[in-house]
Amino acid sequence: MKTIFLAAAVAAGALAASTATAQSFTGPRVEGRLGADAIGVDIRERDDFNGRGGFGGSSHSTDFSFGAEVGFDVQVSNLVFGGYAGADITDVSETLEQQGVTFDTGRNLTAGVRAGALLSPAVLAYGKVGYSNSRIRTEFSNAGTQTLFSNFDEDQDGVHFGGGVEVALARGAYVRADYTHTRYEEFEIDVGRELRLTRNQFFGAIGFRF
């Protein structure tokens, strides 16, 4: 999926580069974005294997996600450096039936830095790394009857990294294809069990640079 996504971005970049004049990647920017959010969860049973812990269940689910990002970049010759902050919302819900646990994701906040190189005067390839914070709602039920008996909301910190391709268009507009992988800190969901959450996001974005 990532290969197809980035290949489409490169193709769009080649088309834009053939028609657009050279654009500067320096300045503040703002964008809206839409894509897919793939969430993975693993339950770790810490009491298994003589205390070393084992995984008691895992699951993956994907849904649409949308959000916005602001940033500021500086172009130095053919290199671009910048920072960004963003927020996105998704509604992924997944149940691990044998463990009687259902998790729902909510908003996700990000902040980080990126650096890249120009493939042409209008096409930038970049990598990025930063901090993430996600809201997770966890519900516990009887594994046999699915009768809910407790739930809680949890804010989880994590680290993300990724990259993408950005194509400068006329009058400060741009389009972008982006991939982000995030790994969040483990947290205890009940006595003896921890949850490990990861996510893979694929975004397409349209923005404007001032």
Secondary structure, 3 states (H helix, E strand, C coil): CHHHHHHHHHHHHHHHHHHCCCCCCCEEEEEEEEEEEEEEEEEEECCCCCCCCEEEEEEEEEEEEEEEEEEEEEEECCEEEEEEEEEEEECCEEEECCCCEEEEEEEEEEEEEEEEEEEECCEEEEEEEEEEEEEEEEEEECCCCCCEEEEEEEEEEEEEEEEEEEEECHHHEEEEEEEEEEEECCEEEECCEEEEEEEEEEEEEEEEEC
